[in-house]
Amino acid sequence: MSLGDCGFTLIEMLIAISILSLLLLVGSESFRTLREQTVVDRAAAVVGSDVALTRGLAIRTRSNVSLAANETAVTYEIRDTAGTVFQNREFTAAADLPLTKLDVRFTGDSLTFNSRGLLVGEGNGEIDVFGRTKSMRVVFNALARYRTVDSAGGS
């Protein structure tokens, strides 16, 4: 065996590079899907905690406090009846938790807690958050206790 027989041929090198490229492509797509699912899970948890925050602020300020959504812009704000804004939340493409759609299933796309911490109007509520490949539903009761559940499909 001479020293010239120790290397790889060009064909062997191209095959190895092709296999590595294919593995990287499959891996990156799996990572992208996992990241999307994690973002939707986290966004649903944030929405649920903001519903609880809305109730807490209503009790603390002894006034009605609302979570008012702008579903088209994929945003909402938490504000009292005097117009004081306590929290702005964005789920736009530039945000940390980008969503494709936000659906507040309440009349007027907002929910309000009174000064006693009770949900005004409808007894229980739901807010859907949508990513490209996954959606979650935040289900909460009149006392802002919430849970998140998987919804079927994305938007």
C-alpha positions, -999 to 999 in steps of 0.1 A, spaced: 0 0 0 15 33 -10 9 68 4 -12 77 -26 -39 52 -17 -49 68 17 -74 95 5 -110 98 -6 -120 101 -42 -140 131 -54 -171 109 -58 -169 96 -22 -165 131 -9 -195 143 -29 -217 114 -16 -206 122 20 -215 159 16 -248 150 0 -258 128 29 -248 154 54 -268 181 36 -299 159 36 -295 152 73 -291 189 81 -322 197 60 -344 172 78 -330 183 112 -336 220 105 -372 214 95 -378 193 127 -363 221 148 -384 247 131 -416 227 138 -406 222 175 -398 259 178 -432 269 164 -450 245 188 -431 259 217 -439 295 208 -476 287 206 -475 269 240 -457 298 256 -481 324 240 -511 305 254 -496 305 288 -489 342 286 -526 349 275 -538 328 305 -516 347 329 -528 380 315 -564 370 320 -555 364 357 -536 397 358 -567 415 345 -588 400 373 -561 409 399 -559 445 387 -597 448 389 -596 437 425 -566 459 434 -579 491 417 -615 484 427 -628 492 392 -637 473 361 -606 462 341 -607 448 306 -585 428 283 -594 443 249 -581 426 218 -573 439 184 -575 405 166 -565 420 132 -532 433 146 -528 402 169 -525 425 200 -544 433 232 -542 457 260 -553 455 296 -570 488 307 -595 502 332 -626 521 325 -608 554 330 -585 545 301 -554 537 321 -534 511 302 -517 486 324 -503 462 298 -498 461 260 -492 427 245 -482 421 209 -480 388 191 -469 402 157 -441 388 135 -416 411 152 -426 400 187 -409 374 209 -440 351 206 -452 356 170 -487 343 162 -507 343 130 -541 348 147 -557 356 180 -594 349 186 -610 362 218 -644 344 220 -662 372 238 -686 398 226 -666 428 213 -634 408 215 -628 419 251 -634 406 285 -640 426 317 -636 418 354 -655 439 379 -641 453 412 -650 420 430 -630 400 405 -659 384 386 -661 381 349 -688 405 336 -713 390 312 -706 355 299 -698 329 326 -667 312 311 -645 322 282 -621 310 256 -592 326 237 -576 308 208 -540 314 197 -528 303 163 -493 296 149 -486 284 114 -488 247 123 -504 246 158 -531 262 178 -540 263 215 -571 273 234 -570 291 267 -602 282 286 -610 302 318 -638 306 343 -654 336 359 -626 337 385 -598 337 358 -587 302 366 -574 290 333 -560 259 315 -546 255 280 -557 227 256 -546 218 222 -569 228 193 -571 209 161 -548 222 134 -532 256 128 -544 286 108 
